[in-house]
């Protein structure tokens, strides 16, 4: 399986997974990634590392399924208090097969290991994300 065959990775890189690009091997056929949209030419090295290394090499590794990799990522973001990134990664975790109930339980469990304030902050983001998803 190639990187372009993985719907969750395509979604991460900002491409539309419902249609096939007309020119899969050219830059013109690819939609800008989230990192490109956020930082563009302001921080091109960070964009390159994000797109090429993190989502181009790390996420596609087969030792962890996308579902497990997303759960680990949500746990890491929660325990480190980086809730801003949770907005994206909770959606991504659901797209990768985690249920809202599993993610809520993981955050609840982390309250005892990461600290109550971090879990409360993460749960607030989860509530926003899951409420907005159900309204779509």
C-alpha positions in Angstrom: 0.0 0.0 0.0 1.4 3.4 -1.0 0.9 6.6 1.0 -1.7 7.8 -1.5 -3.7 4.6 -0.9 -4.2 5.4 2.8 -7.4 7.6 3.2 -6.5 8.8 6.7 -3.1 10.0 5.5 -4.6 11.6 2.4 -7.1 13.4 4.6 -4.2 14.6 6.8 -2.3 15.9 3.9 -5.3 17.9 2.8 -6.4 16.0 -0.3 -9.9 15.0 -1.2 -10.2 11.3 -0.7 -13.5 11.1 -2.6 -11.9 11.8 -5.9 -8.8 10.6 -7.6 -6.3 13.3 -8.6 -5.8 13.5 -12.3 -2.0 13.7 -12.0 -1.0 11.8 -8.9 2.7 12.2 -9.4 2.8 16.0 -9.8 2.7 18.8 -7.3 -0.2 20.4 -9.2 -2.5 17.4 -8.4 -2.0 17.7 -4.6 -4.0 20.1 -2.4 -2.0 22.0 0.1 -1.4 20.2 3.4 -2.6 21.5 6.7 0.9 22.6 7.5 1.2 24.4 4.2 -2.1 26.2 4.8 -1.0 27.2 8.3 2.6 28.2 7.7 3.2 28.2 4.0 6.4 30.2 3.2 6.6 31.5 6.8 8.1 28.3 8.0 9.0 26.1 5.0 11.3 23.8 7.0 8.6 23.0 9.5 6.1 22.4 6.7 8.6 20.1 5.0 9.3 18.1 8.1 5.6 17.9 9.0 4.6 16.7 5.5 7.6 14.6 4.5 8.8 13.1 7.8 5.9 13.1 10.2 3.0 12.3 7.8 5.1 10.9 5.0 7.3 8.5 6.9 6.1 8.1 10.6 2.4 7.9 10.3 2.4 5.3 7.5 4.6 2.9 9.4 2.9 -0.5 9.9 4.0 -1.3 13.4 1.0 0.6 14.8 -2.3 0.8 13.1 -3.6 4.3 12.3 -6.2 3.8 15.1 -3.6 3.0 17.7 -1.2 5.7 16.4 -4.0 8.2 16.8 -4.9 7.0 20.3 -1.2 7.3 21.3 -1.1 10.8 19.8 -4.2 12.0 21.7 -2.7 10.6 24.9 0.6 12.4 24.3 -1.1 15.7 23.5 -3.3 15.3 26.6 -0.5 14.4 29.0 1.7 17.2 27.7 -1.1 19.8 27.9 -1.0 20.6 24.1 -4.7 20.9 23.7 -4.6 23.2 20.7 -3.5 20.2 18.6 -6.3 18.0 20.0 -8.8 19.8 17.9 -7.3 18.2 14.8 -6.2 14.9 16.3 -9.5 14.0 17.9 -11.2 14.3 14.5 -8.3 12.4 12.9 -8.6 9.7 15.6 -12.3 9.2 14.8 -11.5 9.0 11.1 -8.9 6.4 12.0 -11.5 4.2 13.7 -11.5 5.3 17.3 -15.0 5.9 18.8 -15.9 9.0 20.7 -16.5 6.8 23.7 -13.0 5.3 23.5 -11.4 8.7 23.3 -13.5 10.1 26.2 -12.5 7.0 28.2 -8.8 7.5 27.4 -8.9 11.1 28.5 -10.8 10.2 31.7 -8.1 7.5 32.4 -5.3 10.0 31.8 -6.7 12.3 34.5 -5.1 10.0 37.0 -1.7 9.8 35.3 -1.4 13.2 33.6 -3.2 15.3 36.1 -6.8 16.5 36.5 -6.3 20.0 34.9 -4.8 18.5 31.7 -7.6 16.0 31.4 -10.3 18.6 32.1 -8.7 20.8 29.4 -8.6 17.9 26.9 -12.1 16.9 27.7 -13.3 20.4 27.0 -11.8 20.2 23.5 -13.3 16.7 23.1 -16.7 18.0 23.9 -16.3 20.9 21.4 -15.0 18.6 18.7 -17.6 15.8 19.2 -20.5 18.2 19.5 -19.5 20.0 16.3 -19.1 16.6 14.5 -22.6 15.5 15.5 -24.1 18.7 14.2 -22.5 18.2 10.8 
